[in-house]
Amino acid sequence: MSELVRVEAVKKSYGKLVAVNEVSLSVGAGEVYSLVGANGAGKSTLIRIITGITAADAGKVYIGGEDLARRAPAVKRRLGYLPEELFLYNRLTGREYLQLVAGLKDAGTDSVASEIEFFELSAVADKWVGSYSLGMRKKLGLAAALTGSPDVLVLDEPLNGLDVEMMRKLRLRIEEERAAGRALLVSSHVMSFVERISDRVGIMRGGVLVAEGEPQQLRERAALHDEPFEDVFFHLAK
């Protein structure tokens, strides 16, 4: 399995606070890697470093074998990113926003139409984003991340604001993207979702990756075979 994401000994501090402490991980083509941890564990900081939003103090990030720090504009075109906190252009319509994203990724307009249909945004696609509900905004953010079929998808808390039907639809889409050879890095607090979609799970605590492995391997390490996966997480994140 070829690596599409490689993180080597990444470190990031804010004053005396070490948010990410020499974390290394990789995500292969056709793999879903879930990054989990309590609030303040360093997940979001690490994700922002991987997507090129935040610069690391030390370490390297490679996307598709290319050094993110050296070729950020070209590398970012291969990324689809859903941040936990969405900042959208409220005075654009949903369609205009996706067209803007497609242009930045050098993607065609066919992709925009396809994502509008998939995320059931047709009825509001030509309305200002500022009028959207929380659920509509989340679906638009997901549509933007997936526009252009990027090689690497980074989804931070993708379930927030979605109804049960769309959660299921997204789970199936994630499985399709994995089958198509994409690398998916997902962060979620919904442990049942994490266990179901993930090939591997990384658990962070205090800026450090304290456990990593397939869901079943983590169950065996915690000696918790039948309990909810959140119990496995709490045991290993102590």
PyMOL commands that set and color helices and strands:
alter all, ss='L'
color gray80, all
select helices_A, chain A and resi 43-50+72-76+94-104+109-118+129-131+134-146+164-179+191-197+215-222+229-236
alter helices_A, ss='H'
color red, helices_A
select strands_A, chain A and resi 3-14+17-28+31-37+58-63+66-67+79-82+152-156+183-187+200-205+208-213
alter strands_A, ss='S'
color yellow, strands_A
deselect
rebuild
show_as cartoon
